[in-house]
Structure formats: C-alpha cells, structure tokens
Amino acid sequence: MTKVLAALIAAVFAAGTAFAADAKKEEKKVEAKKEEKKVEAKKEEKKEEKKEGAAKK
C-alpha cells in the first residue's frame, strides 16, 4: 500500500512540475510578444517622425 501511495504522490508531483514548466514557457511567449509589439510601435513612431520632419521642410 505504501508503494502505491508513494507512486501516486510522485506522479502528482511530476504532473505539477510539468504544468509549472509549461506555464513558464507560455509566460515567456507572452513577454516576447509584448516586447515585439513595443519594438514595432517604436518603429512606427520613428516613421511618423520622419514623415512629419519631411513635411515641415
């Protein structure tokens, strides 16, 4: 009985660890997308500044 209980606890721990690792991967993906959006926004902002600068001349 103790071996079965130990195996069950080990399985639950392994599943929890795998879930946590997967959650971290998803979090990193979200952070990467946010960073990518920031970079794109800065590029667009620079394009707008160049257009405004060219229009003033």
N, C-alpha and C positions, 0 to 999 in steps of 0.2 A: 504494500500500500504506500509506503514512504517513497519507493522508487517512482511510482505513478505520480504521486504528488510533486516530487522533485522535477519530473519531466514536464508536468503541466506548468509549473512555475517557470521553468527555463523557457518553455515555448511562449508563454505570455511576455516574459522579459524580452525575448528575441523579437517578437512582433512589435512591441512597444518601441524598441530601439530602431527597428526598420522604419516604423512610422515617423519617428522623430527625424531620422536622417532624410526621409522623403520630404518632410515639411521644410527642412533647412534648404534643400535643393530648390523647392518651389519659392521660398523666400528670396533666395539669391536670384532666381529668374525675374521675380517682380522688381527687385532692386536694379537689375541690369536694364530692364525695360524703362524704369523711371529715369535712369541715368541717360539712356539713349534718347528719351524724349527731351531731356534738358539740353543735350548737345544739339539736337535738331532745332529746338527753339532758339538757341543762341545763333545757329547758322542763319535762320530766318531773320532774326533781329539784325544781324550784320548785313544781310542782303537789303533789308529795308533802309538801313542807314546809308548804304552805298547809293541806293536809288534816290533818297532824299538829298544826298550830297550832290549827285549828278544833276538833279532837277534845279538846285539852287544856282548852279553855275550857268 
